[in-house]
């Protein structure tokens, strides 16, 4: 038989056409970002002997995923067959078959029957006129026989990319074989372009041509955080978060599009103007607008108007002068540029990039004409003002005033990001010498950007102002934006403080701003609570002298927060002053306002219900106003409240939401990682808790934030304790103690790590030091009335007693501790007390006590703790008595009731312990008697003693 491989290689070289935007030939780690779960599922499927079909839209990363999986799994099989089709070659019959078999068919050709061998040779070499119509059965059987022959020597993996361009003949032959390879070690790893939404069924026709056990895996768009990570990995660093947000929106989460947009913006010397879509590089325009030439000139103009609008509809297009909007949009939809939706008035582009590319391709005059038409057609005043600005050139007081009014309206609607964009447009159209001037409007835009969480954007605006402003008020406000944008990393902007003080002079209004920030610096960078309190009080006095109620309220709130952390007796009085009327609505939902301080006071004072009510209201208001930093902060607060109450599942959901938002905006990442670590340790995964706590420690150390460093170390110590690493927990918690003692933090309700430290010390054989921690902390907690802290300390002290052999005293203390925590509503801490009671050495009721602890942890959805209890319960030696054998036949509640009877508990006591009614106890006992073949409670006690019932 002639060498088929040589002939097909020559044929292939003659017809290959280079495709644009094909992902790199070798897998790159940065192109599998955000695909972790997808890879895990696909790996599992391949490891189990199944096949995988990867699908999704163009540029989404299918080929990269395919190559990465093939590189990993290809080492596990004997033979890898590959093909990668292209659109330009899809008319050539049997080409994919030649790619697959060209280099291996000679090895097994001798095992094929002559008719099959002849048909396959003709198809692969092009010598002859083989067709599916003439040699159909022989060809089909030849492909099947070849795969079986290869599989007889070892597992085979078929890797096929771009199935949509597979020539029909090869597709038919592969499908025929795939459906008949059951039980044969042949797997398929394929990728295909699909255009439907995730719930669509477009991939079904490709699945029908795949092995029956094929798993369809859709590659979905990347999140904004993953797009940011992808850009950083590729070296496009330093892009403002607002720009990354626009890249994500314009690319639709498509990694190929995002990288091209990122590259163009990274290399550009002129960033996009506010209010305008991102500039789209020529390469992407050609990719997404290749069908634009088929549009009529009028339809193209209609689409340009639609691309310039925020929410285009047919009615809006008509009002903008596009009289044939229906026909124009129908023509665009037929070409795949628009998506038609039944009963939906909107005009939606098939991909956001199409809209951006259309706009980018138009010249400046065409864009201004489109905006001019929309400035009279739009019904929303904000949109009208925006379009009027983009239709105008140069300064114009009338346009500037309209934009400023629109920015205020957007601010009131809770859209600060829109307000920032409109404010910059207003500044651009404001003439020099006007009141308010361009710099004042830029600074308002920067403040709106901070509210929206766009700190990079705000910082850039502030630096632009500082480069040219001469007015002290403008300069001081700009310095405040620079300092605010630094967040907890205030040490990085130390140089701004002396310059701000110099610009402020002796103006009390400006000095208020500077001293308020100096108060935060003293707290976060120096860890000096007394100085922080003094600076806060000074800022409040300056603001009162200047009649600046808003900043007076913020300064009072800060002073109250410092006093709360210090355990200062004036804290309640300062909180009342900060809550006194008149209030400023802008401060009401501020994360540094009096409401936030009051919430912290409530949760430290064990008023969980009121704390939940307060922080929930603050969160709603922050969301209504679009205050992103406040939203991150209050999500953490609500998560902490639910965690204290023992609602671990709810706490974990809220903490993860806070962390996602923090990562997306770059705001409060250390604090959110710390709180999410605590939530993961309570209701999620311990490994994840450890990783997040370490991240929080690293971020706090990098930022020089000593306040959150102590809390991050406490979270790390707690995670290590839950993980069973008592020495590691002691190390982290001792560091937290040293930091807080150095800072002057006296309120143990702030970090609540003291009980964990004492428990970890007992575990490593240091009960004396543990008792010292308990005694020192108890004195402070008694002075401040921290009931829940005292109850947790009682639990820790019981463990020290048990370590000294005082088991009965420890048991009594744990019973009382558990009841106290239950009364306060601390569900998780109550469950931990029950667990400690079950684990006491020499307890005769251990199985029942472990059941009770498991019930409480299950009620809290505290899965890491529940797994600990279950492991500990399994380690309890089986009792040889008849009681242990008999009780195994009972249901869980029946076992718990019987065990409490063995302890001598009355029906009423059992009902209280198990949170059920007395009637339920009586009914349960009746079932227990019947199942055990006994008649009374006395017989249960006899069974427990190993004696037969009387």
C-alpha positions, 0 to 999 in steps of 0.5 A: 500500500502506498505511503498515505501519510506523505501524500496527505502531508503534501496536499495539506501544505498546498491548501492551508490558509493562515487564520487570524486570531488563532490562539497560540499553539502552546498552552499558556497559563494566563489563557486558562484563568477562570476555567478551574471548575471547567477543567476539573469536570473535563479532567474527571470525564477523561480520567473516567474514560469518557469523551469531552465536547468543548463549545462556545462562541469565537475567541472564548478560549476553546482551542486553548482549553482543548490544547491544555487538556490534550497536553495533560491527558495525551500522556496517558494514552498510547496514540493521539490523533489530531485535526484542526479544520479551517473555514477555507478548507471545509470544502475539501473532502476527507481532509480531516480524515487525512489529518487524523490517520495520515501518519498512523494508518500504515501501522494498521493497514494490513489488518483491514479487509482489502475493500476497506483498505482500498476505499480508505487509500483512495479517500486519503490520497485523492488518487481515484474518485472515492465518494461517500455515495460510491464507497460509503459502507466500505469507508465507514467500516474502514474508519471504524476498523482503523480505530479499533486496530489502533485501540487494540495496541493501547488507548486512543485520544482523538483531538479535533478542533473547530468541528464546525469547519470539518468537511462533511465527509470526514464529519460523517465518517467520524460520527459513524465510528464514534457511535459504534466504539462502545467498550473500545478505549477510544476517546474524543476531545473536541471543540466546536463554535456555538452561538447560543446562550448556555441553555441553548441546544446548538451543541446537540447536533455535534453531540449526536455525532460523538460517543454516547458518554460525551460530556458537553462543556460550555466555555462561558465569558470571563468575569471582570476580575478574571479579565483583569487577571488575564490582562495583568498576566499578559503584561497590560498592567497599570490600566485603571479599574474603570478602563478594565471595567469597560474592557470587560463590558465591551469584550463581553468577557471574551478573552481574545477580544479583551486582550486585543482591547487591552493591548490597544489601550496599553499602547495608546498615548491618548486614553478614551474621552469620558462618555465615549466607547473604547477605541477598537483596534483595526484588527478587531474591527475587521474580525467583527464587522466583516459583514458590515459591507453587506449593509446598505448605507442607510442601514449602516447609519441607523446602526451607528445611531444605535451604537451611540445610544445607551439603550436603543429602541426602535422608538428612539431610532425613529425619534432620531430621524431613522424613519426606516429603522424596522427594515434597517435593523431587520437587515442587520439581524439577518447578517447576525449583527443584531439579535432579534428578541420576541416582544422586546422593544430594545435593539440589541447587538449580537455582541457588545464589541460590534457596537463599539467597533461600529462607533470606532469605525465612524469618523468624528463628524458622523459620531457628532451627528449621531449624538446630535440626533439622540440629544433631542430624541432621548427621553431621559434628561441624563442621556440628553445631556450626555449626547448634547455634550458629545455632539458639541466641541469646545467650551459652552456654559449652557452645555456644561450646566446641563451636564452638571445637572445631569450628574447630580441627577445620576448621583441622586439615582444611585449611579455615581459612576455615571455621575463621574463620567458626566462631571468630567464632560461638564468640566471639559465644556466649562470655560476658565473663569466660570463659577463653578470652574473646571477644577471644581467640577473635576473634583466632584467627578473624582468624589463620585468615582470614589463613591463608585469604587473607581479609585484609580479613575479618581486618583487620575482626576486628582493628579490632573487637578494638582498639576494645574490648580492654584486655588487652595480649596481645589488643591486640598480637595485633590489631596484628599482624593489622592489619600482616600484612593489609597484606602488602607495603604495610607503609608504610600501617600505620606508625602501628601499630608504636609503638602495638604497642610501647607495648602490648607493654611489656617482655613478651618474648613480645609484643615478639617479635611486634613486632620480627619485624614491624619486621624485615619493615618494615626490609626491605620499606619501608626496604630496609635489610638490615643492620637487617632482619637485626638485628631478625630476630635480636633477635626470635629471641632474645626468642622463645627467652627466652619459650619461644616456639618457633614465633616463634623459628623464624619469626624465624630463618628471616627472619634467614636470608633476609636473610643469603641476599640479602646474601650474608652468610657466616652464611646457611647456619649460620642456615638450619641453626639454623632447621631444627633440632628441635624444629620446629613443624608450623604453621611447616613450610609457612609461606611465611616458614618455614625450608623456604621459605628453604632452597628459596631457598638451593637455587635460588640455589646451582643445585641445581635438582632438590633445589629442585624437590623441596623446593618441591613438598613445601611446596606440597602441605603448604600446600594440605593446610592451606589456607594460601592465601598460602603456596600463592601463594608456592610456586606462584611458587617452583615456576614459577621452578624450572621456568623455570630448568630450561628447562621454559617451558610448565610454568613458564607454567602454574604462574605463571599459576595463581599469578597467578590465585590472587593476584588472587583473594585480593589476596595477592602480586599484584606478585610473581606479576605479576613472575614471570608476566612472566618466564614469558610472556617465556620461553614465552608472549607478549612483549606480555603479559610487558611488561604484567605487568612494568609492573603489577608495577613500578606495584604495588611503587611504590604499596606502597613495596616496594623489594625487589620493585621491583628484581625487577619492574624486572629483569623489565621489562628482560628483557621489553624485551630479548626484545621487541627494545627494547635501550634500554628494557631498559638503562634498566630494568636500570640502575634495578634495579642502582642499587636493589640497590646501594643496598639492599646486595644482593650476591648476583647469583643473587637477580635474575639480571639482570646478563647481560641488562644486559650483552647489552642494552648490547652491542646499543646499542653500549656494550661497554665498560660491558657488560664492566664489568658482567660484571667486577663481577658475576663477582667476586661470583659467584666469591666465592659460587660461583654457577656458572650466573651465571658461565656467563651472564656468559661468554655476555655477555662473548662478545658483548662480544668479538664486538663488538670483532671477536674472533669466534673467541674469542667462538665458543670461549667460547660453546661452553664456556658452552653446555656448562656451562649444559647440565651445570647443567640450565639449558635456556633459558640453554643455548639462548640461548648456542646462539642467540648462537653462531649469530648471531656475524658471519662464521660459515660454519655459520650455517644449521645453527647456527640450526637447533640453536638452534631445536631447543633453544628448541623443546625448552624450548617457548620460543616468543618465542625460537623466533620470534626464531631463525626470523626471524634464520635467514630473514635469513641470505643464501642461499648460492650453493653447491650445498650450500645447494641440496642441503641444502634437500631434507633433513629437519631432523635430516639437515640438522643432521647434515650441517652438523656434518660440514661443521664437521669434527665426528666422529660421536661429537661429533655425537651429543653435540651433538644428544642422539642415539646414534652409531648414529642419526648413522650411519643419518642419514648413510646417508640423507644420502648417498643423497639427495645422490647422494654417497658419503662425508663428504668429499663433504659437505665438498666441497659446502660448499666449492662444489666437486663431489663427487669 
